[in-house]
Amino acid sequence: MEGIIGAVTGKVTAPRSLLLGRLDAAGRLRLATRSTPLSRRASGELGDVLRPARAEHPWWGRTFSAG
C-alpha cells in the first residue's frame, strides 16, 4: 500500500507526525491515516526534504482534526 505525504502536524521543518493520503478513483487526494509520532531523527531527516505546499496542493487551506 502506497501513501502520499499530504500534510504534517507541527512545522514542515520539524514535523511531529504525517498525514498520509491516497488517490481515490477520481484522482482526488483523500486522507487515509495519521502516522505515529515521529522520532527526533525521523523528524529532522524529513524536515530537511519536505517543502511547504503551494496553492495548487489539493489540501491547500484545509484543516484536519487531531481527534
N, CA and C atoms as an extended XYZ file, in Angstrom:
201
Properties=species:S:1:pos:R:3:atomname:S:1:resname:S:1:resid:I:1 pbc="F F F"
N         0.848       -1.177        0.000 N   MET     1
C         0.000        0.000        0.000 CA  MET     1
C         0.889        1.235        0.000 C   MET     1
N         0.663        2.105       -0.938 N   GLU     2
C         1.428        3.339       -1.027 CA  GLU     2
C         0.606        4.496       -0.492 C   GLU     2
N         1.293        5.454        0.075 N   GLY     3
C         0.647        6.664        0.560 CA  GLY     3
C         1.437        7.879        0.125 C   GLY     3
N         0.796        9.003        0.170 N   ILE     4
C         1.414       10.274       -0.186 CA  ILE     4
C         1.414       11.144        1.062 C   ILE     4
N         2.559       11.733        1.389 N   ILE     5
C         2.583       12.679        2.497 CA  ILE     5
C         1.842       13.913        2.023 C   ILE     5
N         0.640       14.109        2.554 N   GLY     6
C        -0.188       15.226        2.126 CA  GLY     6
C        -0.075       16.427        3.033 C   GLY     6
N         0.315       16.181        4.284 N   ALA     7
C         0.435       17.260        5.257 CA  ALA     7
C         1.205       16.727        6.464 C   ALA     7
N         1.568       17.613        7.343 N   VAL     8
C         2.246       17.238        8.586 CA  VAL     8
C         1.602       17.968        9.746 C   VAL     8
N         1.795       17.433       10.935 N   THR     9
C         1.497       18.202       12.136 CA  THR     9
C         2.814       18.807       12.590 C   THR     9
N         2.731       19.944       13.237 N   GLY    10
C         3.957       20.646       13.593 CA  GLY    10
C         4.439       21.478       12.421 C   GLY    10
N         5.703       21.756       12.401 N   LYS    11
C         6.297       22.570       11.339 CA  LYS    11
C         6.820       21.674       10.220 C   LYS    11
N         6.812       22.189        9.008 N   VAL    12
C         7.347       21.423        7.877 CA  VAL    12
C         8.821       21.118        8.110 C   VAL    12
N         9.523       22.018        8.767 N   THR    13
C        10.950       21.816        9.024 CA  THR    13
C        11.220       20.880       10.189 C   THR    13
N        10.182       20.569       10.982 N   ALA    14
C        10.315       19.657       12.122 CA  ALA    14
C         8.961       18.997       12.387 C   ALA    14
N         8.501       18.139       11.453 N   PRO    15
C         7.168       17.552       11.608 CA  PRO    15
C         7.078       16.640       12.824 C   PRO    15
N         5.895       16.635       13.443 N   ARG    16
C         5.642       15.736       14.574 CA  ARG    16
C         5.004       14.436       14.122 C   ARG    16
N         4.128       14.518       13.120 N   SER    17
C         3.524       13.325       12.523 CA  SER    17
C         3.142       13.667       11.089 C   SER    17
N         2.831       12.627       10.324 N   LEU    18
C         2.492       12.796        8.918 CA  LEU    18
C         1.022       12.492        8.695 C   LEU    18
N         0.379       13.257        7.834 N   LEU    19
C        -0.971       12.954        7.379 CA  LEU    19
C        -0.823       12.363        5.990 C   LEU    19
N        -1.169       11.094        5.865 N   LEU    20
C        -0.957       10.374        4.620 CA  LEU    20
C        -2.254       10.257        3.841 C   LEU    20
N        -2.153       10.428        2.554 N   GLY    21
C        -3.322       10.340        1.692 CA  GLY    21
C        -3.137        9.299        0.614 C   GLY    21
N        -4.245        8.977       -0.028 N   ARG    22
C        -4.266        8.088       -1.193 CA  ARG    22
C        -5.177        8.720       -2.223 C   ARG    22
N        -4.890        8.441       -3.475 N   LEU    23
C        -5.748        8.942       -4.543 CA  LEU    23
C        -6.970        8.045       -4.671 C   LEU    23
N        -8.164        8.658       -4.745 N   ASP    24
C        -9.376        7.870       -4.943 CA  ASP    24
C        -9.566        7.593       -6.433 C   ASP    24
N       -10.649        6.926       -6.786 N   ALA    25
C       -10.907        6.538       -8.182 CA  ALA    25
C       -10.978        7.739       -9.115 C   ALA    25
N       -11.363        8.897       -8.581 N   ALA    26
C       -11.464       10.109       -9.394 CA  ALA    26
C       -10.154       10.909       -9.409 C   ALA    26
N        -9.120       10.393       -8.718 N   GLY    27
C        -7.833       11.072       -8.698 CA  GLY    27
C        -7.696       12.144       -7.639 C   GLY    27
N        -8.648       12.213       -6.688 N   ARG    28
C        -8.576       13.198       -5.599 CA  ARG    28
C        -7.779       12.613       -4.440 C   ARG    28
N        -6.963       13.447       -3.836 N   LEU    29
C        -6.178       13.023       -2.689 CA  LEU    29
C        -7.071       13.009       -1.455 C   LEU    29
N        -7.206       11.845       -0.849 N   ARG    30
C        -8.064       11.667        0.329 CA  ARG    30
C        -7.217       11.272        1.530 C   ARG    30
N        -7.548       11.830        2.686 N   LEU    31
C        -6.848       11.470        3.913 CA  LEU    31
C        -7.054        9.993        4.198 C   LEU    31
N        -5.965        9.281        4.446 N   ALA    32
C        -6.034        7.857        4.739 CA  ALA    32
C        -5.717        7.572        6.202 C   ALA    32
N        -4.668        8.202        6.729 N   THR    33
C        -4.265        7.925        8.101 CA  THR    33
C        -3.274        8.976        8.585 C   THR    33
N        -3.046        8.942        9.873 N   ARG    34
C        -2.017        9.777       10.501 CA  ARG    34
C        -0.961        8.845       11.068 C   ARG    34
N         0.282        9.200       10.907 N   SER    35
C         1.366        8.370       11.428 CA  SER    35
C         1.445        8.470       12.951 C   SER    35
N         2.220        7.581       13.511 N   THR    36
C         2.561        7.703       14.923 CA  THR    36
C         3.512        8.891       15.062 C   THR    36
N         3.725        9.384       16.273 N   PRO    37
C         4.677       10.488       16.444 CA  PRO    37
C         6.055       10.101       15.903 C   PRO    37
N         6.675       11.031       15.214 N   LEU    38
C         7.982       10.784       14.628 CA  LEU    38
C         9.086       10.928       15.661 C   LEU    38
N        10.114       10.123       15.511 N   SER    39
C        11.295       10.273       16.360 CA  SER    39
C        11.998       11.575       15.983 C   SER    39
N        12.874       12.046       16.831 N   ARG    40
C        13.623       13.267       16.512 CA  ARG    40
C        14.440       13.083       15.243 C   ARG    40
N        15.028       11.913       15.111 N   ARG    41
C        15.840       11.639       13.919 CA  ARG    41
C        14.978       11.684       12.654 C   ARG    41
N        13.850       10.972       12.670 N   ALA    42
C        12.967       10.957       11.500 CA  ALA    42
C        12.438       12.354       11.205 C   ALA    42
N        12.083       13.087       12.246 N   SER    43
C        11.589       14.456       12.072 CA  SER    43
C        12.645       15.324       11.405 C   SER    43
N        13.867       15.213       11.860 N   GLY    44
C        14.948       16.003       11.277 CA  GLY    44
C        15.221       15.636        9.829 C   GLY    44
N        15.241       14.331        9.548 N   GLU    45
C        15.508       13.885        8.178 CA  GLU    45
C        14.398       14.327        7.230 C   GLU    45
N        13.153       14.183        7.658 N   LEU    46
C        12.037       14.618        6.812 CA  LEU    46
C        12.002       16.140        6.689 C   LEU    46
N        12.270       16.832        7.784 N   GLY    47
C        12.278       18.287        7.755 CA  GLY    47
C        13.291       18.854        6.781 C   GLY    47
N        14.356       18.089        6.514 N   ASP    48
C        15.372       18.530        5.563 CA  ASP    48
C        14.890       18.449        4.115 C   ASP    48
N        13.904       17.582        3.833 N   VAL    49
C        13.488       17.385        2.435 CA  VAL    49
C        12.065       17.847        2.132 C   VAL    49
N        11.229       18.028        3.145 N   LEU    50
C         9.859       18.489        2.907 CA  LEU    50
C         9.850       19.985        2.617 C   LEU    50
N         8.885       20.402        1.810 N   ARG    51
C         8.717       21.811        1.485 CA  ARG    51
C         7.264       22.201        1.716 C   ARG    51
N         7.000       23.464        2.069 N   PRO    52
C         5.607       23.900        2.257 CA  PRO    52
C         4.808       23.722        0.964 C   PRO    52
N         3.541       23.405        1.137 N   ALA    53
C         2.652       23.241       -0.022 CA  ALA    53
C         2.396       24.592       -0.674 C   ALA    53
N         2.091       24.541       -1.950 N   ARG    54
C         1.701       25.742       -2.696 CA  ARG    54
C         0.197       25.713       -2.895 C   ARG    54
N        -0.332       26.780       -3.429 N   ALA    55
C        -1.782       26.916       -3.599 CA  ALA    55
C        -2.390       25.824       -4.460 C   ALA    55
N        -1.630       25.189       -5.336 N   GLU    56
C        -2.184       24.138       -6.180 CA  GLU    56
C        -2.307       22.786       -5.463 C   GLU    56
N        -1.781       22.688       -4.247 N   HIS    57
C        -1.894       21.439       -3.481 CA  HIS    57
C        -3.373       21.160       -3.201 C   HIS    57
N        -3.826       19.906       -3.362 N   PRO    58
C        -5.255       19.611       -3.176 CA  PRO    58
C        -5.766       19.860       -1.758 C   PRO    58
N        -4.883       19.922       -0.775 N   TRP    59
C        -5.322       20.174        0.595 CA  TRP    59
C        -5.009       21.607        1.033 C   TRP    59
N        -4.650       22.465        0.113 N   TRP    60
C        -4.296       23.852        0.447 CA  TRP    60
C        -5.443       24.502        1.225 C   TRP    60
N        -5.139       25.078        2.383 N   GLY    61
C        -6.138       25.789        3.164 CA  GLY    61
C        -7.030       24.912        4.006 C   GLY    61
N        -6.892       23.594        3.932 N   ARG    62
C        -7.740       22.698        4.725 CA  ARG    62
C        -7.121       22.461        6.090 C   ARG    62
N        -7.958       22.205        7.055 N   THR    63
C        -7.503       21.809        8.371 CA  THR    63
C        -8.091       20.449        8.685 C   THR    63
N        -7.405       19.718        9.516 N   PHE    64
C        -7.837       18.385        9.906 CA  PHE    64
C        -7.912       18.314       11.424 C   PHE    64
N        -8.861       17.577       11.919 N   SER    65
C        -8.986       17.374       13.364 CA  SER    65
C        -7.943       16.384       13.824 C   SER    65
N        -7.345       16.652       14.956 N   ALA    66
C        -6.359       15.728       15.506 CA  ALA    66
C        -7.026       14.561       16.232 C   ALA    66
N        -8.329       14.628       16.405 N   GLY    67
C        -9.034       13.579       17.148 CA  GLY    67
C        -9.387       12.383       16.346 C   GLY    67
